[in-house]
Amino acid sequence: VQLVESGVGSVQPGGSLTLSCQASGFDFSSYNLRWFRGKGARWVASSTSGNGTHYADSVKGRFTVSRDNKKNTMYLQMNNLKPEDTGTYFCNFADSWGQGTEVTVSA
């Protein structure tokens, strides 16, 4: 299993970023994947195999998780970013983690 995040960025409060997680080594379309801020620290959002989505209360209405099963890629569209969203974002599947991608929100 390999998970590779991309989309590192630095934005001002209120800005937007999109993160991507390219997956390989498993049947991507059959499994749920998750985004965390901090490795295993703070769950942010989940994308289910049935195209369902779930969000932490802190990001509801601002973040959107999606997936493209043909590209084996999960996305996290982050809008109206706040300083407290700053951190390293990790893609997770089972006990596998990507390398993380940095998001900085500051004025």
Helices and strands as residue ranges (DSSP letters): E 2-6, E 9-11, E 17-24, G 28-30, E 33-37, E 42-47, E 53-55, E 63-68, E 73-78, G 83-85, E 87-93, E 96-97, E 101-105
